Amino acid sequence: MRTALLLGTLALGLSACSVTVRPNLGLQGSGSNLITSLRPDRGEGSTYAVGESVRFVVSTRAAGYVTLIALQGSEASTIARNVYVPAGTTVFPRAQDGVTYNVSTPRGLQRVRAIFTRVRPTSDLVLRGTYDEGRWNATSTAYLQPYAVEDRDVQETYLYIR
């Protein structure tokens, strides 16, 4: 009887728990804390239907340059390249960009990285095609290498496409 009561209490307690799966945010190149926030407009982990527009909110401690890249399934792409932002919050796409970001297939998890440098980048990061986790991370890391640790940062967020 005591065991049944214990198991019943444990089952009831566990039924109130939820599990959240989140991509690896321990990125190389990060650590200078220049990006204070990165999230989709509906919040991190939110869901968008194919064709819906999404915006990304990026907050930084200093003025600098932001590049946004996305990994959706195994397809990688560059969303914004070397865009100057003042310290504070910037919403992408900006009004002056004259574009919208519409989500597309494949459905499932989409990861988005903001790469920040205080100095204007000397090269463009252009991603197209198939990337696995290793190539995605290696490309981000290689892009950041020329910049001093205190002048760069990288953060990641995610959303789901249904």
C-alpha positions as CSV (number, residue, x, y, z in Angstrom):
1,M,0.0,0.0,0.0
2,R,2.8,2.4,0.9
3,T,4.6,1.7,-2.4
4,A,1.4,2.3,-4.4
5,L,0.9,5.6,-2.6
6,L,4.5,6.6,-3.3
7,L,4.2,5.7,-7.0
8,G,0.9,7.5,-7.3
9,T,2.4,10.7,-5.8
10,L,5.4,10.4,-8.0
11,A,3.3,9.9,-11.1
12,L,1.1,12.9,-10.2
13,G,4.2,15.1,-9.6
14,L,5.8,14.1,-12.9
15,S,2.6,14.7,-14.9
16,A,3.0,18.4,-14.1
17,C,6.5,18.6,-15.5
18,S,7.3,19.6,-19.0
19,V,10.4,19.0,-21.0
20,T,11.9,21.7,-23.3
21,V,14.4,20.8,-26.0
22,R,16.7,23.6,-26.9
23,P,19.6,23.8,-29.4
24,N,23.2,24.1,-28.1
25,L,23.8,27.7,-27.2
26,G,27.4,27.2,-26.0
27,L,28.9,28.6,-29.1
28,Q,32.5,29.2,-29.8
29,G,33.3,32.9,-30.3
30,S,30.6,33.9,-27.7
31,G,31.4,35.2,-24.3
32,S,32.0,38.9,-24.7
33,N,28.3,39.5,-23.9
34,L,27.8,42.1,-26.6
35,I,24.5,40.6,-27.7
36,T,22.1,40.8,-24.8
37,S,19.1,39.3,-26.5
38,L,18.1,37.5,-29.7
39,R,14.6,36.1,-30.3
40,P,11.9,35.8,-32.9
41,D,9.1,38.3,-32.6
42,R,6.7,35.7,-31.0
43,G,9.4,34.6,-28.6
44,E,12.0,31.9,-28.5
45,G,10.7,28.4,-29.4
46,S,7.5,29.9,-31.0
47,T,5.7,28.3,-33.9
48,Y,5.1,29.8,-37.4
49,A,3.2,28.3,-40.3
50,V,4.8,28.1,-43.7
51,G,4.4,31.4,-45.4
52,E,4.0,33.5,-42.3
53,S,6.4,36.4,-41.7
54,V,8.9,36.4,-38.9
55,R,11.0,39.2,-37.4
56,F,14.0,38.9,-35.2
57,V,14.7,41.2,-32.3
58,V,18.4,41.7,-31.6
59,S,19.6,43.8,-28.6
60,T,23.3,44.8,-28.3
61,R,25.4,46.6,-25.7
62,A,27.4,48.5,-28.3
63,A,27.1,49.7,-31.8
64,G,28.5,47.3,-34.4
65,Y,27.6,45.0,-37.3
66,V,25.2,42.1,-37.3
67,T,25.0,39.1,-39.6
68,L,22.0,36.7,-39.3
69,I,22.3,33.2,-40.5
70,A,19.8,30.4,-40.4
71,L,19.9,26.6,-40.3
72,Q,16.7,24.9,-41.3
73,G,16.9,21.1,-41.5
74,S,20.3,20.8,-43.3
75,E,19.8,23.9,-45.4
76,A,21.8,27.0,-44.3
77,S,21.3,30.6,-45.5
78,T,22.3,34.1,-44.8
79,I,19.4,36.4,-43.8
80,A,21.3,39.7,-43.3
81,R,24.9,40.6,-43.9
82,N,27.1,43.1,-42.0
83,V,24.2,45.4,-41.0
84,Y,25.2,48.3,-38.9
85,V,23.2,48.6,-35.7
86,P,23.4,51.1,-32.9
87,A,23.5,50.0,-29.3
88,G,20.1,48.9,-28.1
89,T,17.4,47.0,-29.9
90,T,17.0,46.5,-33.6
91,V,14.2,44.5,-35.3
92,F,15.1,42.6,-38.5
93,P,14.1,43.1,-41.2
94,R,14.3,46.9,-40.6
95,A,11.8,49.2,-42.4
96,Q,14.5,50.5,-44.7
97,D,15.4,46.9,-45.8
98,G,12.2,46.8,-47.9
99,V,11.8,43.0,-47.4
100,T,9.9,40.5,-45.2
101,Y,11.2,37.2,-43.9
102,N,8.7,34.5,-44.6
103,V,9.2,31.0,-43.2
104,S,9.3,28.1,-45.7
105,T,9.8,24.4,-45.8
106,P,11.2,22.2,-44.5
107,R,9.0,22.1,-41.4
108,G,10.5,21.6,-38.0
109,L,13.2,23.3,-36.1
110,Q,14.9,26.4,-37.5
111,R,18.0,27.9,-35.7
112,V,19.0,31.5,-36.2
113,R,22.4,32.9,-35.2
114,A,23.3,36.6,-34.8
115,I,27.0,37.2,-35.3
116,F,28.1,40.6,-34.0
117,T,31.4,42.5,-34.4
118,R,32.2,46.0,-33.2
119,V,34.3,46.7,-36.3
120,R,33.1,46.5,-39.8
121,P,33.7,42.9,-41.1
122,T,36.3,42.6,-43.8
123,S,34.4,39.8,-45.5
124,D,30.8,38.6,-46.1
125,L,29.4,35.4,-44.6
126,V,27.3,33.9,-47.4
127,L,25.7,30.5,-46.6
128,R,23.9,28.5,-49.2
129,G,23.3,24.8,-49.4
130,T,23.6,21.8,-47.2
131,Y,25.3,22.1,-43.8
132,D,25.6,19.6,-40.9
133,E,26.2,20.7,-37.3
134,G,29.9,20.5,-37.7
135,R,30.1,22.6,-40.8
136,W,27.6,25.1,-39.4
137,N,29.7,25.7,-36.3
138,A,33.0,25.7,-38.2
139,T,31.8,28.3,-40.6
140,S,30.6,30.6,-37.8
141,T,33.8,30.1,-35.8
142,A,36.0,30.8,-38.9
143,Y,34.1,34.0,-39.7
144,L,34.7,35.3,-36.2
145,Q,38.4,34.4,-35.8
146,P,40.0,37.6,-37.2
147,Y,38.2,39.7,-34.6
148,A,39.4,40.2,-31.0
149,V,37.3,38.3,-28.4
150,E,36.2,41.5,-26.8
151,D,34.9,42.8,-30.2
152,R,32.8,39.9,-31.2
153,D,29.8,37.8,-30.0
154,V,27.5,35.2,-31.3
155,Q,24.1,34.1,-30.0
156,E,21.5,31.6,-31.2
157,T,17.7,31.3,-31.0
158,Y,15.2,29.0,-32.5
159,L,11.6,28.6,-33.8
160,Y,9.5,25.9,-35.2
161,I,7.9,25.8,-38.6
162,R,4.6,23.8,-39.1
